[in-house]
Each structure stands twice: as C-alpha cells, then as structure tokens.
Amino acid sequence: MKRSILFVLLFLAVSTGWAQGPTKEMIEKAGVITDALDSICTEGYNLYVAEYVNWVSSDSLLAHYRVDEIGNSFIWQPTNNTWSVVFMDKEQKNCIFEFRYDLNNKKQTVSYDSRPISENERGILEKKKLMLKNAIEQYGDSLRYNPDYGRPNFDFVRIDANTTRMYILQGVERTGIIPFGNDFSFDFDNDCNIKAFRRYHRSFIPISNEGETAFHSHLKDNPYITPTDICNFLLYHGDMTDTAVLSTALDGYIFYNAETNKATFVHEIKDQKK
C-alpha cells in the first residue's frame, strides 16, 4: 500500500514538472495517512457487517413471523469472528429466532426453535439499552437525522475488551441514495459510561449511486474518509465500485474501492510550474 501511494506521488510530481520529486515531508505524511486509512477501512468494514447482519436477519425473521409477534432484538459478537442476532417474543422471555454469521467463511446459520433467553443475553440487552439511554441523555441535542429519508440505525461494535462503540447512522428508505452524513459514534467502557463522542459530518449529504464515483468533501476538522462513509457506501453503492473524499485538511483526495476494501490518498499538487 505504501509503495502504491508513493508511486502515485512520484508520477504526479513528474507529470507536473516537479523535477525534484516529492519531499521527505510528503513521503512521511503518506506513510502516516496510509496507516490511518488501513485502520479506517477495517473499522468501516466491521460496521458494514453489523448493518448487513441486521438487514439479512430481519428479512429472514419477517418471512416467518408477523411484526406484532416480535419483541426486542439485539446483535452481539460472541467471538471476534462471529455475529449473532437474537429476536425475542413480545413477553421478552424467549428467543423465537436466532441468526449467526461467521466472518471467516461467510456462513449464515438460522434457528427458529423457541428457547428461553439466557442470563448472559439478557445482560447484553440491558447494557445496550443503558448505552443508548446514556447517549441520548448526554448528547441528544447534538444528534440529527432526516425523517424524509428514513429513521436512524443503531449499531454496536466491540472495539476491544474494554470498549464498545455505538454508531448512529442515517437510514434510508429510498432507492438510489448513498446517505453520507448524519452519523455519530459513542465509545463506552464495560460499565456503559461514555468515553468518547464523535460527529463525523456536520450535515447530511445524500448522493445518487448512479455514475462511476460518488464524491463528497470534508472540512479541515475531518481529514480522512470515515468508517461510516465506508459502511454506507458498501450498503448502498449499487453498481459503483469507488467513492472519493476531497480532504481540505490534507489538500488531496482519498479514493476508496469497495472490491478491495482499500483507500488510497492522492496529493493534489497545486501551483507547480515547469
């Protein structure tokens, strides 16, 4: 990855007549950006899996149950490579449908056998409720969504043994739209206390998924493509394979490819004369 970015920088330098090539500062900057983008791509893909598992499990459930038969549900990670979604009955006593997804082999397992909710599962559900309650109580005035496009989606992803990250994403009920913006995240410790709050974009940016590449720009306080950008692009990109972010802070473009789950930075060299 670092070699490919440096090659791009060298190519741009030569093509614009910048005979001395990229500076040491640019090379060091490219390395830092590459490491950051690799981490963001991993996080964005994990968030996409959480949303995907919610979608697929809900569709499977509604093929067998009516909405008025379903109570609470929650998604969690029994292991680092496994996702599980548990749907409860109206009395919140039994699991009426369970969906499991293995990241390693993409295998989906479903069970429609009714069984009592375990104490561990009930504890996970109560923790997620408490996280959401704390987030709304402390930061509710900062949260936004556009009801004309859809309701917000909530996803919980385990970051490490001591941190769970809750994402809030703008849902869309229209076709042909990639919903960039109206996205937030909270980091919680194991006692459901908020450790960090992030607002990834300052506005909502609905972009058509028709065309070759979906473009939008970030202000200086948001230099990189975000995990939520990647997740939403993977969910709604249609026939597109690439999205790009103009980073005003980095003075260049970040290109993301859905097929490789890789992002690269291209420095926009300005005012260079032969």
Buried (B, 14 or more C-beta within 10 A) or exposed (E): BEEEBBEBBBEBBEEBEBEEEBEEEBBEBBBEBBEBBBEBBEBBBBBBBBBBBBEBBBEBBEEEBEEEEBBBBBBBBEEEEBBBBBBBBEEEEBBBBBBBBEBEEEEBEBEEEEEEBEEEBBEBBEBBEBBBEBBEEEBEEEBBBBEEBBEBBBBBBBEEEEBBBBBBBBBBEEEEBBBBBBBBBBBBEEEBEBEEBBBBBEEBBBBEBEEEEBBBEBEEEBBBBBBBBBBBBBBBBBEBBBBBBBBBEBEBBBBBBBEEBBBBBBBEBEEEEE
